[in-house]
Amino acid sequence: AYQGVPTCFECGAQGHYKRNCPRLGNRNQGNQNQAGNENAVARAYGLGTAGGNPNANVVKGTFLLNNHCALILFDTGADKSFMSAAFSSLININPSTLDYSYDVELANGQIIGVNTVIRGCTLNLLNHPFNIDLMPVELGSFDVIVGMDWLKTYHVVIVYDEKIVRVPFENETLIIRCDGSNNGNQLNIILCTKTRKYLLKGYPVFLANITT
């Protein structure tokens, strides 16, 4: 239920990636055979606009990551999970250097090497914390791309036509709607985040209970 169909950005055909496209011959093989690199190529979409990924198996929404609002894309077409380099500056966690390098294929077909990961980030879904490791790369529209590594770890089910993410958590299943119906919840997240910033700065805060 998780796997998306590979789509080639060169010829548009399904069943292979651009790096394996017959039109390109073997010119991309050098990127895959460098010593110390992982054999599998991770894929990160989100360059430019959300439409950059031809695979329709994606849903997106705004959630808290380490107490910062992040626009997050859940993508079965991405092998790993990624964080934009710009957003990573907000996270107070030092990146770890890997002993190997991943060749990451971006939506435009460009392949870049990534050998760092930010471990132990906290993704908040419906007030439930989830641990997630994220590799910093240059992204466009999204702050975070949640890929198959995280989706498989937590046995997540994505209902694409309904834009729903189902996440088992202890004895319940979280139903996360990513179709825009959570706008009210997103507003609450933003307000809570701003309130927390004021508290950290030492501003006095008053709690008012308003009833009608």
N, C-alpha and C positions, 0 to 999 in steps of 0.2 A: 504493500500500500504506500510505501515511502518513495520508491525509486521513480524519478522522472526520466523521460526518454531523451537520450543525448541528441543534441541538435547542432549541426555544423553551421558556423557563422560564415563560411566561405561559399558553399553551394546551396545552403538552405535545407539539405536533406537530413533526415533523422537516421539515427543508428550509429553515428560516429561524430567525433569532435573535429574542429577545424584543423588541429594539429595532425590528424590522420586522414585529412581529405585527399582523395586521389589527385585532385587538381594541383595540389601543392607539392606532390611528390614526397621526397624525403628531407626537404630543407629544414623542417622543424625538429628532426630527430636529435640534433645536437643539444637542444634544450632539455631533452629527456634523459640523456645518457651521461650527464656530467657526474663525476665521481662524488659520492656522498649525498646525492639527491634522492628523495623518495621516488619510487617508480610511478606511483599514482599522482596524477595532476589534480590538485584541488581547484575548484571553480568558484569564483566570486563574482556575482552580478551586481547590478545597481549603479553602474556608471551612467551618468547623465540622468535619465528618467527611469521610472519604474518599468517602462515598456522595453528596457534594454534586454530583458530576458525573454526569448521567444517561447520558453516553456511556461504554460499557463498555471502550473502547479505552484503558485506562490500566494501568500497572504501577508498583509502588513498591518502594523498598528503602532501606537505610541505607548511605551511602557517605561518603567523606571529601571535603570541600570546603574547600580551603585549610587542611588538617590539622585540621578540625573535623568531627565526625560530624554528618551532616545526613540527615534523613528526606526522600527525594527522590521526587517523582512524575513519571514520564515520561508526557506527555499530548499526544497528537496533536490534541486539541481546543483547545490553547493555541497562539496564533500566535507568541508570544514566550516567553522564559524569564524566570522571576521568582524573587526571593528574599524571604522574609518580612522585614519591617522589623526585627523583634526579632533575627533571626539575622544581619542585616547588621551589627549592632553588634559581632559577633565577627570580622568581616573587616576587616583592616587595609589597606583600599583606599578612597581618597576617591572618592565618586561623581562622575561627570561629568554636567554639565547639557547636555541636548540643545537644539538650535535649534527643536525642535517638541515637541508634546505628544501622547502616545498616549492615546486613550480606551480604558481597560481595563474590560471587562465581567466582573464577578465572578460567582460561581455563584448568588448571590441576585438577579441581574439589575441590581444597582447598577453604574453606570458612573462611574469616577473618572479624573481626568487624571493621567498620570505623565510627567514630563519629565527623569528622572534614570536613569542606568544605572551599574552597577558593572562596569567592564571588567577583563578579564584575570584572572578567577578561575580556579582550577585544580580540576577535577573528577577525582578519582582512581577509576578503574574497573579492578579487578584489577591494581593497581600500575602502571597506565598513565595518564599525565597527559593531560587534555584541557582546552583553553582554552574558557571559556564566559563570556559577558557576561550579567549578570542585572539586571533592573529591580526595585528594592525596592517592595513593596506590602504591605498588610496581609493576611496569610494566616492560616488557622486551624490545621489539623492538620499541615501540611507546612512544612518549612524552605525547600525549593526546588521549583519546578515547571519541568521541562525541556520546552520547547515545540518547535514545528516549526522555528524558526530554527536551533536547534542540531541537531535530528534530521536536517534536510536537509543541513546543512553537512558532517556526518560520515557521511552515507549510512546512517543507522541503520535497521535493520529490527526491528520489534517483533512477536513472535509472541504474540498476546494470550491465546489459550486455554492456552498453556503458561507464560505470564508470563515470557517470555525476551526479553532485549534483545541483539541482535547488532550489534556495532560493528566495522567494518573498521579495522584498525590495521596500517599498513605491509604486511607479507606474511602477516598472519594475521587471523583474525576472533575477536574476544572474545565469549564466550558468557556473558552475565550473567543469572543466575537471580534472579528477584524474587518467588519463591513461598514464601519462608521457609526454603528449604533452605540458604541462606547464613548461617544464624544463627551457625555456628561462625566463619565469616570475619568477621562483624560483631563478635563478641566479641574476635577478634584485633585488629581495628581499634581498638576501645575501649581495649584493653590497651596497644597501641602508642602511642595518643594520650596516655594517662596517663603512660606512661614518658617520652615526649618532654617533657611538662610538667615532670616531676621533673628531667630533665637540664637544661632551661633554667633551673631554679631553683637549680642547683648541687648537688643532692643526689647522694651517691655511689650508683652503680648497680653491682650485681654480676650477672654472667651465670652462670647455673647450667645445666649440661647433665645432665638427669635421664634415665636409661635404665632400662627394665624387662626 
